[in-house]
Amino acid sequence: MLWFFLGALGAHRFYFKKTGTGIAMLLMVVLTIGFGAIITGIWALVDAFLMPGWQQREVETIRARNNRVVEDSL
């Protein structure tokens, strides 16, 4: 949902903890008085194909962290 409604502003990148590039997208739109949205819109479209990989990596990280907690408690 973030990507669909606020993708050109980089909101989805903040959600995926990619703060630096999220700020870059936001500043590009704000500092160009909206004209940067064309560039960041294309950037957001590319991100739509990258986000499933980001999500999968996050899931794997959480699973690994949970496995370590379970092993430590045994």
Secondary structure as the mmCIF struct_conf table of DSSP 4:
data_model
#
loop_
_struct_conf.conf_type_id
_struct_conf.id
_struct_conf.beg_label_comp_id
_struct_conf.beg_label_asym_id
_struct_conf.beg_label_seq_id
_struct_conf.end_label_comp_id
_struct_conf.end_label_asym_id
_struct_conf.end_label_seq_id
HELX_RH_AL_P HELX_RH_AL_P1 LEU A 2 LEU A 6
HELX_RH_3T_P HELX_RH_3T_P1 GLY A 7 LEU A 9
TURN_TY1_P TURN_TY1_P1 GLY A 10 GLY A 10
HELX_RH_AL_P HELX_RH_AL_P2 ALA A 11 TYR A 15
TURN_TY1_P TURN_TY1_P2 PHE A 16 LYS A 17
HELX_RH_AL_P HELX_RH_AL_P3 THR A 19 LEU A 31
TURN_TY1_P TURN_TY1_P3 THR A 32 GLY A 36
HELX_RH_AL_P HELX_RH_AL_P4 ALA A 37 SER A 73
#
